Amino acid sequence: MNSLSRDEESSKEDLDKDKDTAAEDSESKRLLPSQSPSSSLSDDENEVAFESREKIVIVDVDIPESLQNVDYVPPFSWKKLWLFTGPGFLMSIAFLDPGNLEGDLQAGAIAGYSLLWLLMWATVMGLLIQLLSARLGVATGRHLAELCREEYPNWARFVLWFMAELALIGADIQEVIGSAIAIQILSHGALPLWAGVLITASDCFILLFLENYGVRKLEAVFAVLIATMASSFAWMFGDTKPNGKDLLIGILVPRLSSKTIRQAVGVVGCVIMPHNVFLHSALVQSRKIDPKKRGRVQEALNYYSIESSVALLVSFMINLFVTTVFAKGFYGTKQANNIGLVNAGQYLQEKYGGGVFPILYIWGIGLLAAGQSSTITGTYAGQFIMGGFLNLRLKKWLRALITRSFAIVPTIIVALVFNTSEASLDILNEWLNVLQSVQIPFALIPLLTLVSKEQVMGVFRIGPILERLAWTVAALVIIINGYLLLDFFVSEVKGPLFALFICSWTAAYIAFIVYLVARGGGLPSTWFSIELSKRFSATGS
């Protein structure tokens, strides 16, 4: 009898344990991001950012054995921060590409120190967007292009992919041309622009070579390139000796005039690069993190937030150096409105002379580091964008070659056609800035839609305050870039047929943006529902 009662008690305990386990599993499924059917496919069947064998394993240091399998957030560790360091610095390259440097030097030459505050806050806005991109990648274990493939119908997915590729090509042309200009400077004019383009085109093979040695080796190369930029532009900053008081006032006191509005728009517009939003969500997956363990995901987000903040602080300092050097040398001069990427080195040489190491070559080295690093990250981003949207399972060398060809063929054509004068390259640069400005909503709106969804993010979906802040920043960036587009088209569009084409295209463009916002239940619908609930509650009371 006692034996029977013991058996009954034992079976009852087992049943209670099973119920508890089932309840825990149910709670875990509710809190953690849901897995879509295609995400359950094996790596051999589905496109992934990094194969499992390529990922860096994050090892717990000094953790008691009893806690090894417990889902919690481990205490801060400098060793772990070092293991997580890398993706943020690769992401920060987009804040330092030749297009950004041109925006910096023109802002300094035309507006002096007055836009430094805007550069700082634009970098902060960029950091917010990039942290959301990293959050999406870590919490879901998948990157933005992959999630867009599942979130939107085929027609919208292909439009988003086409727009992302256009943005990447536009950025890549600027980056490759920037590298080619640097090669022309450093070769003392012996190598023409098209030759520099061909040399720069080889970066995809450098990328493939480095990838064979692992992610950390690739990250180390980018660290060297960033250090080269920082050293070059810091040297220039030290040589020119900008006014410290004016610099501090420029950072702390907001100032904006009608004469500098175009440069201000350029400063903000250069910060959000559409391909960079896709890139960061993929790069964070280079670390082996189990998205099913809430504590580990939160730990990764904490370290990535620190690392990305430090990376963008470094990029802000580099941009600050460039802006202040040109503010000191050319603000208020006749040359201010004529300075561009092509002739900047020559103007610097004429202004500051040779010295022990001519400033022209210091500028060339910094520009080359910026161009080479950004073209390699562009190739990297292109692989993720194409693979994610189209779910292509290609060998790395073939995927890199296709991605590189998309950008390098039009760039060679551009180098041959626009190599006639500095003015023609400046016009080309304006068109390329417009091209990238047009694409910004097609990266930001899907990102904010996805990070706000509990079905996608689980417990890691952003809260209402952060959601409103993010949509406000996105709306601000889109409006500022919209002003740039309007200003550009008003000055450039001539002839009734071209005007009709632009108007038709603009109508379709706005309609697609409205579709993306409405489908994702974005800011307008959220605000509208909040206002409605307030009115109804007021009526009821």
N, C-alpha and C positions, 0 to 999 in steps of 0.2 A: 504493500500500500504506500509506504514511504517512498519506495522507488518510483512508483507511478506518479505520485505528486511532484517528485523532483523533476521527472521527465516533462510533466505538464508546465512546471515553472520555467524550465529551460527553454521549452519551445515557445512559451509566451515572451520570454526575454529576447529570443532570436527574432520573433515577429515584431516586437517593439523596435529593435535595432534596425530591421529592414525598413520599418516605417520612417524612422529618423533619417536613415540614409536616403530614402526616396524623397523626403521633404527637403534635405540638404541639396540633393541633385536638382530638385525643382527650383529651389531658391537660386542656386548657382546659374541655372539656365536663364532665369529671369533677369539676373543682374549682369551677366556677361553677354557680349555681342553675339547675336544669332548667326549661325553659319548657313549661308545659302547653298543650294544644291551643288553649284559649280565649285564652291570653295571646299567641298568634301572630296573632290577629285584628287588623285595623286599628282605629285609634281610632274610625272611623265605625261599626264593627260591635260594639265592646265599650266598656263604661263605663270611663273613666279618671279619675284624680283631677285631673290637669291636662293640657290639650291641649299638644302640643309647642310651639306658638307662644306659650303663656303662661309657659313655664318660663324661669328665669333662666339664662343661659349663663355658666358658670364659665370665665373666660379665664385661661390660664397667663401669669404675669408673669415676665419675665427668665429664660425657659427657652430654652436653646440649641436652634437649629433641628434639630440632629441627634437631639434627644430628644423632639421634638414627638409622634411616633407610637409612642414606646416605652411599654410598660405598666409603670409604676413609681409609687411614692408620692413626689410632689414634696416638697421641703422646706417647712417651715412658713412661711406668709406672712400678715401682718396684713391685707393687702388681701383675701386669700381668706377669712379668717375673717369679715371684714365682709360679704362676699358670701353666706356661709352663715348669717349671723345673721338670725334672724326666726322660723323655725318653733318653736324652743324657747321663745321668749317668748310666742307664741300658745298653746302647750301649757301654759305656766305659769299662764295665766289661770284654769284650773280649780282651781288651788291657792288662788285668791284670790276665789272667787265668794261671794255673800252667805251661802250655807250654811256655808262654811268660816269666814267672819268671825263668824257667830253661834256656831259651835263654839269659836272663839278667845275671844270675850268671856265665854262661860259658863265655859270652863276657867279663865280668869283670875279671874273673880269668885268662883268656888266653890273652886278649888284653889290660887289665888295663883300664885306662881312655880314651884310644885313639878312642873309637867308640861312645862316648857320643854325638858328633855332629851328627852322623848318626842316633842315637836313636831319637834325637830332630826332624830332618828333616823327618824321617820315620813317626813320629807321625803327623807332618804337612800334609804329603801325605795322611795318614789315615783319617785325619779330612776332607780333600777335598772330598774324596770318600763318607764319611758318610754324609756330608752336601748335596751332590747330592742325596743320598738315601732319606734323609729327604725331600728334595725339591720334589722328585717324589711322595712321599706319601701324602704330604700336597696339592700339586697342583692338583692331580688327585682324591684324596679321596680314593685311593686304593693302595695296597702294591705291591712290585716287583713280588712276586710269582703269584698274581692274574693277573697282566698285562702280564707276560710271557705266561700265559695260553691262552691269546687271541692273543698275538703277533706272536706266532710260531705255525706251524702245529703240529698235535698230536705226531708224532714220535720225533720231536725235543723237544717238551714240556716234554715228558716222560724221554728223555735222561737228560735234565736239572734238572728235579725233582730227578732222580736217583743220579746224581752227587752231588746235594745239600744235599741229605740224607747221601751220603757217607762222604762228608766233615763234616757234623754234627756229624756223628758217630765217625769219627776220632778225632774231637775236644773233644767230650764227654768222650771218653776213657781216654784221657790225663787229663781231668778235674776230672773225678771220681777217677782215680789212684792217682792224686795229693791230693785229699781229703782223700783218704784211707791212704796215706803215712803220712799225718798230724795227722790223728786219731791214727795211729801206734806210732808216736812220743809222742803225748799227753797222750796215755795210757801206755807209757813206755814199748812198745812192747807186752803188754798183748793181744791186738787185732791184729790178722794177717791181711794181705792185703785184702783177700776176705771178711772178716767181715766188714772192712771199706767200701768196695764197696757196700755191702748190706745196710749198714747204710746210705750211700750217696744216694742210689737208692730211698730212701723214700722222696727225695726232691720234687718229682712230687706231692705228697700229701700235702706237705707244701705249694707248689704253689697254689694248688686248694683251700686250706684252706684260704690263704691270698687273693686270687681273690674274694672270697665271701664277703670280707670287702671293696672291691673297689680298684681301681688302685693306689690311693694315699697311701694307707696302704702298698701295695706291694713296691712302690717306697721308702717309709720310711725305710723298712727293708733293701733294697739294700744300702741306704745311711748309715745305721749302719754298714753293712758289709764293705763298702768302707772305712769308718772312722776307722774300726778295722784294716784293711790292712795298711792304712796310719800311724796309731799310732804305730803299731808293727814295720814296716820297718823304720819309723822315729826314733824310740827308738834304733834300731840296728845301724842306721846311726850315732846317737849321741854317742853311746857306742864305736864304732870303730874309730871315729874321722878321717875321710878321709882327705887327703891333699887338702885344699881349692884352692890353686894355680893350682895344677894339674887338679882338677875338672873343673875349669874355662877354662883352656887351652883345655881340652878335649871337652868341649861344643863349643868353639868358633873357634878352629883350626882344619880343616879337615885333618885327617891322616889315611892312609891305607897301610898295608904291605901285602906281599904274605902270611905271617904266619897267618894273621887274616882275610883272605878273607872269609873263611867259616863262621866265627862268624858274619861278616858283612852281609853276605847273610841271615843268620838266623835272625838278628835284623830286616831287612826289611821284610823278609818273614812272620814274626810273626805278623806284624801290620795289614795286610788285612786278615780278617777271612771271608770266603765266607758266612757263615750263618749269620754273623753280618750285612752284606749288606742287606740281606732280612729282618732281624729283625728290623732295624732302620726305614725302610719305613713303617712298620706296627705300631711300637710304637707311632709314631707322630700322629696317628689317634685316640689316646686316648683322645684328646681334640676335642671339638665340633667346627669344623670350616666349614663354607659353602664354598666349592670349587668354587661356582658360583660367589662369591663376591671377586673381585680382591684385594680390599684393605685389607680384612680380611686375605686372603691367604698371602699377602706380610707381614702383621703384624706378622703372625705366623712364617714365614720364618726368619724374623729378630730376634724374640725371641729364636727360636730354634738354630740359628747360634751362638748367645751369649752363650746359655746354653751348647751346644755341645763343644764349644771352652773351656769353663771353666772346663767341665768334663774331656776333654782330657789333659788339663794342669795338673789336679790332677793326672791323670793316668801316665803322663810323669814323674812327681815328684816321684811317687811310684816306677816306673821302674828305675829311676835315683838312688834312695836310694839303691835298691837291687844291681845294677851294681857296684856302688862305694864301698859298703860294701865288696863285693868279690874281687874287684880290690885292695882295701887296704890290705886285709888279705892274698890273695893267688896269686896275680900276680907275676910271676917270681919264684914261688916255685915248688917243685916236684909234689905237689898234684893238680896243676892247671888243668892238662889234665884229671884228674880222677874224678873231681867234677860233680855230677849230682843231680837231685832232690831227689833221694833216700838217698844219703849220705851227702847232704849239711849241714843238721842240726848237724850231728856228727862232721864234720870238723869245723864248727863254734864253737861248744862246746870245742873242743880240742884247738882251736886257742885263744879263748877269755875267756874261763873258765866259772864259774858259776855266781858269782856276787849275788846281791840281788834277782834278778829274772833271772834264767839261760837263756842265749841267745837261747839255743836249743828250749825252750818252746815258746819264743817270735816268733821265726821262725815258729814253728808249728802252733801257733794261726793265724799268717798272712797267711800261706799257706792254712789253713782250711777255712778261710774267702774267699780267692781267689777261692778255689775249689768249695765251696758250692754256692757262688754267680754265678759262671760261669756255673755250672751244672743246676741251676734253669733257667738262661737266655737261656741255650741250650734247655731245655724243652719248654720254651716259643717260641723260634725260630722254633723248630720242629713243633709246632702246626700251626704256620703261613705258613710254607713251605708246609706241607702236605695239609692243608686246601686250600691254594691258588692254588697250581698246580692241585690238584685233585677235587677241589670244593666239599669237603666233609662236609656235615652238620651232625656233631656228637656232642653228649653231651661232655662238657668240660672234665669230669673225664675220659671218654672213650678215647678221643683224646689224653689227657696227658699220659694215661696208654700205649696206642699204641706207642706214640712217645718215651716214656721212655724205653719201652721194646726193641725197635729197637737198642738202644745204650747199655742198661744195660746187656743184654744177652751176646753179644760179650765181654763186659768188664769183666764180671765174669769169662768167659773162659780164657781171657787174664791174669787175676789176678791169676788163678790157675796154668796156664802153665808157666807164666814168673816170678813167685814168687821165683824161684830157686836162682837167683843171681842179683846183681846190673847191671852187664854187659848186661844180657838179657833184662832188662827193658830199658836200654839205647838204645839197638838195636831196640826194639819196638818203642821207642820214635822217632827215626830217620825215621822209616817206616811211622809212623803216620804224621810226618811233611811233608814227601813226598806226602802222600795221600791228605793232605790239599792244598799243593802247586799246585798239579795237577788240583784242582777244581777252583782255583782263576779266570781263564778266564771266567768260566761259570756263575759267578756272576757279574763280572765287565763289560763284553761286553754287556749283555742285559741291564744293568743299564745305560751305556753311550749311547746305542742305543735309549732307551726310553726317556731319559731326553733331547735328541737332536731333538726329533720329535715334530713339531708344532701340529700335529693331536692329540698327546697324552697330551702335556704340555700346548698348547695354548700360551699365551703371556709369560708364565714362562719357556719356553724352554731356554736352556742355549745359550749364544751368541757364536760367532765363536772363540773369544780369549779363553774363558773359556773351550769351547769344545776341542780346540787343547791342552790346558794345561792338561785337564782331560785325554785325550787319550795318551798324553805323559807320564803322571804318570802311567796310566794303563799299557802301553807298557813297561815302566821301571820295574814295579813290576813283570810283566809276564816274562820278560827277566831274571831278577835276580832269580826268582823261577825256570826258565828253566835251569839256570846254576846249581842251587842246585840239580835238577833232574839229569842232565847230570853227575855231579860229583858223585852223589850217585850210579847211575846205572853203571858207569865205574868201580867203586870199588866193587860193590856187584854182578853184573850180571856175572855168570860163567856158561859155558856150551853152546853148539851151539843151542839146542832146546829152552832154556830159552831166549837166545839172539834173536832168530828168533821171538819168541812170543812178546818180548819187542819192536822189530822193527815194527812188524805188528800193535801192539797196538799204538805205537807212530805215525804211518802214519794215522791211523783212528782218533786219537786225534787231530792232526794238521789239518786234513781235516775238522773236525767239527768246530774248531776255525775259519778257513777260511770261512766256511759257515755262521757262526754267524756274522762275521764282514761284509762280502759281503751282506748279507740279510739286515743288518741294515744300510748299507751305511756309515760304520765307517771310521776311520782315513785314511786307504789306499785310498779309493775311493774319499774322500774329498780332500786329498792332490793331488791326480792324476788330479781331475777336476780343481783345482786351477792352477796347473802347465800347463795344457792344455790351459786354458783360457789366461794365461800369454803369452804362445808361439804364440797363434793365434792373440792376440792383437798386439804383437811385429811384426808379419808377415804382419798384415794389415797396420800398420803404415809405 
